């Protein structure tokens, strides 16, 4: 699949999809609490998605059985929600969610602390988000794709994290996963030249320990090989001449973040 430059109409639809997804994340974050099962989170997430007239991108995608990927502690991504998995005080919970609005996808992930989390876990969450913002500063027309990868990697490695290599970001549009693949670790080659109108899902996944991961027997859930904590932060962005436009974040969330650090 070739890397697509979106039309103005497509961009407007992706802005709408992203705006909805940002609100879904914000509403789900406010409801997330100790004692919920991960399946409770999925049920509520699907309800919110459909309340906005959207379809969950993930439900049934390549056989995935839920609308929200709910990954806890050492689970990196693609955790399958379960009534038996109860969220506890001190857990960190990654929510990866996609929506389809009028045929266009938006994809975003957040990691949240529940109750009293350790200072180490709090730093992991903040630094994973920081690595995303470090990366997308490079997402402007005329730059190369792997400038994003290298910036994410530099930010994370400088802070002592393992940068997951077996999973990557991707293009997005009328398909959930489009070209190009966007690694989060340093690349030797430049990668393609970015053009205005490209839409990308940039999604760093950082581990407190090694970058190595393993798949569980359900063939979906990815965990850290050394069972240290992992965090995930993702947004759908639009490449422009002047830099990135983040499509899947609300003004409320953006204003609450400290994204000035290097």
KOLKOL-424282 format. One record per atom (N, C-alpha, C): x, y, z; residue in three letters. Coordinates in steps of 0.1 Angstrom, whole numbers, plus 5000, padded with zeros to 4 digits. Atoms other than C-alpha are relative to their C-alpha. Example, Ala and Ser with C-alpha at 12.3 -4.5 7.8 and 13.67 -1.06 7.14 Angstrom:
% KOLKOL-424282
500949885000Ala
512349555078Ala
500950125000Ala
499149895000Ser
513749895071Ser
499250115008Ser
END
This chain:
% KOLKOL-424282
500849885000Unk
500050005000Unk
500950135000Unk
499249885000Unk
501550334990Unk
499650105011Unk
500349894990Unk
501750625015Unk
499150104993Unk
500949915006Unk
498850845008Unk
500150145006Unk
500249864995Unk
498551225010Unk
498550034999Unk
501449994999Unk
495051305021Unk
499450134994Unk
500749895005Unk
492651535004Unk
499450095011Unk
500549914990Unk
491151835022Unk
498749945006Unk
501250064994Unk
487851645026Unk
500449885009Unk
499650114991Unk
489651335040Unk
500650065013Unk
499449944988Unk
491551565064Unk
499050045010Unk
501149954991Unk
488351715077Unk
499349895007Unk
500750114994Unk
486851375083Unk
501049945011Unk
499150064990Unk
490051255101Unk
500150105012Unk
500149914989Unk
489951575122Unk
498849975009Unk
501350034993Unk
486351485132Unk
500249875008Unk
499850134993Unk
487351125140Unk
500950015011Unk
499049984990Unk
490351235160Unk
499450085012Unk
500649924989Unk
488351495180Unk
499149915008Unk
500850094993Unk
485851225189Unk
500949905009Unk
499150094993Unk
488650985199Unk
500650065012Unk
499449934989Unk
490251245221Unk
499050015012Unk
501149994990Unk
486851285239Unk
499849865006Unk
500250144995Unk
486450905242Unk
501149975011Unk
498950024991Unk
489850885259Unk
499850085013Unk
500249914988Unk
489051175283Unk
498949955009Unk
501150064992Unk
485751025293Unk
500349875007Unk
499750134994Unk
487150685299Unk
501050015011Unk
499149974989Unk
490050825319Unk
499350045013Unk
500749954989Unk
487650995342Unk
499249895007Unk
500750114994Unk
485850665348Unk
500949895005Unk
499150114996Unk
488850445353Unk
500350005015Unk
499750004986Unk
489250335389Unk
500249855005Unk
499850134993Unk
490250055413Unk
498749925001Unk
501250094999Unk
487849755413Unk
499349974987Unk
500550035013Unk
486849775377Unk
500749884994Unk
499350105008Unk
487549475355Unk
500450064987Unk
499649945013Unk
489349535323Unk
498949984989Unk
501250025009Unk
486149405306Unk
499050125002Unk
500849884997Unk
484249685324Unk
500550124992Unk
499449885007Unk
486649935308Unk
499649984985Unk
500350025014Unk
486049775273Unk
498550034997Unk
501449975002Unk
482249785277Unk
499750145000Unk
500349864999Unk
482250145287Unk
500650074988Unk
499349945011Unk
484750235260Unk
499149984987Unk
500850025012Unk
482550075233Unk
498750095001Unk
501249924998Unk
479450255247Unk
500350144996Unk
499749865003Unk
481150585245Unk
500350024985Unk
499749995014Unk
482550525210Unk
498750014992Unk
501350015008Unk
479050435197Unk
499150125003Unk
500849894997Unk
477450725215Unk
500350124991Unk
499649895009Unk
479350955191Unk
499849964985Unk
500350045013Unk
478150765161Unk
501149944992Unk
498850075006Unk
481450585155Unk
499949855002Unk
499850144999Unk
482450225151Unk
501349975006Unk
498750034994Unk
485250075172Unk
500949944989Unk
499150055010Unk
488250015149Unk
500549865003Unk
499350124996Unk
489649725169Unk
499049885000Unk
500950124998Unk
486549505174Unk
499949924987Unk
500050095012Unk
486949205151Unk
501250024991Unk
498949985009Unk
490049345135Unk
501149895001Unk
499150125000Unk
492149045125Unk
499749905012Unk
500550094990Unk
490048855151Unk
500150065014Unk
500049954986Unk
490649085181Unk
498650015006Unk
501450024995Unk
487649035204Unk
499550115008Unk
500549894992Unk
487249375220Unk
500150144993Unk
499949875006Unk
486849745213Unk
501150095006Unk
498949924994Unk
489549875237Unk
501149905004Unk
498950084995Unk
492949715242Unk
500450055014Unk
499849964986Unk
493449725280Unk
501249925005Unk
498750074996Unk
497049645291Unk
500550055013Unk
499849964986Unk
498049645327Unk
501549965004Unk
498750024995Unk
501549685342Unk
501149954990Unk
499050045009Unk
503949465323Unk
499549964986Unk
500650025013Unk
501549425294Unk
500350134992Unk
499649895008Unk
502849645266Unk
498850054992Unk
501249965008Unk
499849645242Unk
499249874998Unk
501050115005Unk
496849435229Unk
499549915011Unk
500650084990Unk
495749315263Unk
498549984997Unk
501450045003Unk
492449135259Unk
499250025013Unk
500849974988Unk
489749265284Unk
499449875005Unk
500650114993Unk
488449015309Unk
499350045013Unk
500849984987Unk
485849005337Unk
500949955012Unk
499250054988Unk
488548825358Unk
501150085003Unk
498849924997Unk
491249085355Unk
499550135007Unk
500549884993Unk
490449345382Unk
501250105002Unk
499049894998Unk
492349675383Unk
500150045014Unk
499749974986Unk
494049745416Unk
500750135002Unk
499349884996Unk
495450035434Unk
501549984997Unk
498650015003Unk
498950105421Unk
500349954986Unk
499850055013Unk
498349955387Unk
500250124990Unk
500149915011Unk
499250135355Unk
499349934988Unk
500950065010Unk
496750085327Unk
500150074987Unk
500049945013Unk
497250145290Unk
498849974992Unk
501350015008Unk
494150205269Unk
500450044985Unk
499849985014Unk
494650175231Unk
498649994993Unk
501349995005Unk
491550285212Unk
500050054986Unk
500249955013Unk
490550335176Unk
498550024997Unk
501449985004Unk
487350475161Unk
500050024984Unk
500249985014Unk
485950485126Unk
498850104999Unk
501049905003Unk
484050795115Unk
499950034985Unk
500349995014Unk
482450805081Unk
501249954991Unk
499050085008Unk
485050555068Unk
501450035003Unk
498649974996Unk
488150715084Unk
500349965014Unk
499550044987Unk
490150585113Unk
500750105008Unk
499149934992Unk
491750755142Unk
500449905011Unk
499450104991Unk
494050565167Unk
500850085010Unk
499349934990Unk
495350685200Unk
500149915013Unk
499950084988Unk
496650535233Unk
500550095011Unk
499649934988Unk
497150665268Unk
500349895011Unk
499850084988Unk
498650505300Unk
499750095012Unk
500449934988Unk
497150605333Unk
500449925013Unk
499850064987Unk
498050535369Unk
498750005008Unk
501250024992Unk
495350405392Unk
500350015015Unk
499849984986Unk
495350525428Unk
501550045003Unk
498649964996Unk
498850545444Unk
501049924993Unk
499050075007Unk
501450455419Unk
501450045004Unk
498749974996Unk
505150455424Unk
500550124992Unk
499349885007Unk
507350755415Unk
500649954987Unk
499450065012Unk
509050525390Unk
499049984989Unk
501150025010Unk
505750435373Unk
499650144995Unk
500549865004Unk
504750805372Unk
501050064990Unk
499049955010Unk
508050895355Unk
499949934987Unk
500150085012Unk
507650615330Unk
498850054991Unk
501249955008Unk
504150745320Unk
500350134994Unk
499749865005Unk
505351105317Unk
501149994989Unk
498950015010Unk
508551005298Unk
499549944987Unk
500550065012Unk
506650785274Unk
499250114992Unk
500749895007Unk
504351085266Unk
501150104994Unk
499049915004Unk
507451305264Unk
500749964987Unk
499350065011Unk
509151075239Unk
499150024987Unk
500949975012Unk
506051115216Unk
500150144995Unk
499949865004Unk
506251485217Unk
501350044994Unk
498749995005Unk
509951475211Unk
500049964985Unk
500050055014Unk
509351265180Unk
499250084990Unk
500849945010Unk
506551455164Unk
500550154997Unk
499449875003Unk
508551785166Unk
500749994986Unk
499350025013Unk
510251635135Unk
499049974989Unk
501050045010Unk
506951565117Unk
499550124992Unk
500449895009Unk
506951845092Unk
500449974986Unk
499750025015Unk
506951855054Unk
501550034998Unk
498649985004Unk
510451815040Unk
501049935009Unk
499250084991Unk
511851625070Unk
499849854995Unk
500150145003Unk
512351245068Unk
499449925011Unk
500850084990Unk
510250975085Unk
500949965012Unk
499250064989Unk
513150835106Unk
500650115009Unk
499749904990Unk
513851175121Unk
499149995012Unk
500950034989Unk
510751095141Unk
500549895009Unk
499550124993Unk
512050755151Unk
501350035008Unk
498849974993Unk
515450885160Unk
499850095012Unk
500349914989Unk
514051165182Unk
499349935012Unk
500650084989Unk
511850925201Unk
501049925007Unk
499050094994Unk
514750685207Unk
501050095008Unk
499049924992Unk
517150965218Unk
499450045013Unk
500749954988Unk
514651105243Unk
499949885010Unk
500250114991Unk
513950755258Unk
501249945005Unk
498750064995Unk
517450615259Unk
500750095009Unk
499449904991Unk
518750935275Unk
499549985014Unk
500650024986Unk
516350855304Unk
500049865005Unk
499750134995Unk
517350495306Unk
499049894997Unk
501050105003Unk
514350315291Unk
500449914988Unk
500050095011Unk
514050015268Unk
499050044990Unk
500949965010Unk
512450115235Unk
499549884992Unk
500650135006Unk
510149835222Unk
500350014985Unk
499650015014Unk
511449725187Unk
499049924992Unk
500850105007Unk
508949455178Unk
498650064995Unk
501249935003Unk
506049705174Unk
500350144996Unk
499749875006Unk
505750035155Unk
498850074998Unk
501149915005Unk
503650325145Unk
499749974985Unk
500550045014Unk
501950335111Unk
499350124994Unk
500949905007Unk
500150545085Unk
498649965004Unk
501550034996Unk
496350565090Unk
499150094991Unk
500949935008Unk
493350675070Unk
498749924998Unk
501150095002Unk
490650465054Unk
500249865005Unk
499650134993Unk
492550165068Unk
500750045013Unk
499449984987Unk
493650135104Unk
501550004999Unk
498650015001Unk
497150035094Unk
500350024985Unk
499549975014Unk
498650195062Unk
501550025001Unk
498649965000Unk
502150255051Unk
500150155003Unk
498850084997Unk
504550375063Unk
500149945014Unk
499750054986Unk
505850175093Unk
500950105006Unk
499249894993Unk
507250415119Unk
500649945013Unk
499350054988Unk
509850255142Unk
500250105011Unk
499749914989Unk
510450405176Unk
501550005004Unk
498650014997Unk
514150315177Unk
500850054989Unk
499249945010Unk
517050465159Unk
500249924987Unk
499850065013Unk
517350405122Unk
501250054993Unk
498849955007Unk
520350425099Unk
499550084987Unk
500549945012Unk
518450515067Unk
499050125004Unk
500849884997Unk
516450845064Unk
498549975000Unk
501450025002Unk
513150695054Unk
499450104990Unk
500649915011Unk
510650865031Unk
500050145004Unk
500249854997Unk
510351245028Unk
498650025003Unk
501449964995Unk
507351375047Unk
499450114991Unk
500749905008Unk
504751565028Unk
498750055007Unk
501249954994Unk
501851785039Unk
498849914996Unk
501250085003Unk
498651585041Unk
500249855004Unk
499850144996Unk
500251255053Unk
499450005015Unk
500550024987Unk
498551115084Unk
500649885006Unk
499150114993Unk
500550905109Unk
499549985014Unk
500250044986Unk
499950715141Unk
501349985006Unk
498750014993Unk
503050775162Unk
499849955014Unk
500450074987Unk
503150545193Unk
501249945007Unk
499050064992Unk
506150505215Unk
499549915011Unk
500250094989Unk
506150205239Unk
501349985007Unk
498850014993Unk
508750225266Unk
499949915012Unk
499950104989Unk
509849965292Unk
501050065010Unk
499049964990Unk
511550035325Unk
501349924999Unk
498850085002Unk
513849745317Unk
500449984986Unk
499650035014Unk
514849575285Unk
498950034990Unk
501049975011Unk
513249655252Unk
499349874995Unk
500550135004Unk
512549275247Unk
498649985004Unk
501450034997Unk
508949165246Unk
499749854996Unk
500550135004Unk
507048835243Unk
498550004998Unk
501550015002Unk
503548735231Unk
499549885009Unk
500650104992Unk
501348545255Unk
499249894991Unk
500650115008Unk
499448225244Unk
498750044993Unk
501249965007Unk
496348425234Unk
500450064987Unk
499549955012Unk
498548545205Unk
499750154997Unk
500249865001Unk
497548905212Unk
500850085010Unk
499449924989Unk
498849025246Unk
501550004999Unk
498549995000Unk
502449155244Unk
500550055014Unk
499549974986Unk
504349165277Unk
501550024999Unk
498649994999Unk
507849275287Unk
500649875003Unk
499350134998Unk
510248985286Unk
500549995015Unk
499550004986Unk
511649085321Unk
498950035010Unk
501249974991Unk
508149165335Unk
500150135007Unk
500049874995Unk
509049525342Unk
498850084994Unk
501249925005Unk
506449805337Unk
500350054986Unk
500049945014Unk
505649935302Unk
498950104999Unk
501049905003Unk
503850245290Unk
499950034985Unk
500449985014Unk
502250345257Unk
499450144999Unk
500749875003Unk
501350685243Unk
500050024985Unk
500249995015Unk
499950745208Unk
499050114997Unk
501049915006Unk
498151005187Unk
500149984985Unk
500149985015Unk
497051035151Unk
500450144997Unk
499549865003Unk
498851335136Unk
499950024985Unk
500049955014Unk
498651535104Unk
501350074997Unk
498849935004Unk
501951645087Unk
499650124993Unk
500249885007Unk
501952005077Unk
501350074997Unk
498849935003Unk
504452255063Unk
500750065013Unk
499549944988Unk
504752405098Unk
500249915012Unk
499950094989Unk
504852095119Unk
498849915001Unk
501150094999Unk
502451835132Unk
498750075006Unk
501349974994Unk
498751885139Unk
499549875007Unk
500450124993Unk
497651635166Unk
498550004999Unk
501450015003Unk
494251515156Unk
499249945011Unk
500750084990Unk
493351285185Unk
500250045014Unk
499849954987Unk
493751505215Unk
499150125002Unk
500949894998Unk
491251745231Unk
500950125005Unk
499349884995Unk
492252105240Unk
500149995015Unk
500050024986Unk
491452015276Unk
501249925004Unk
498850094996Unk
494051735277Unk
501350084996Unk
498849945005Unk
496651935257Unk
500450115010Unk
499749904991Unk
496452225281Unk
500549955014Unk
499650064987Unk
496951995311Unk
501449945000Unk
498750075002Unk
500251855297Unk
501250105001Unk
498849935001Unk
503751985303Unk
500949944989Unk
499350065012Unk
505351925269Unk
501250094996Unk
498949915004Unk
508052185270Unk
501449935002Unk
498750074997Unk
510851945283Unk
500649944988Unk
499350065011Unk
513451815260Unk
500649865005Unk
END
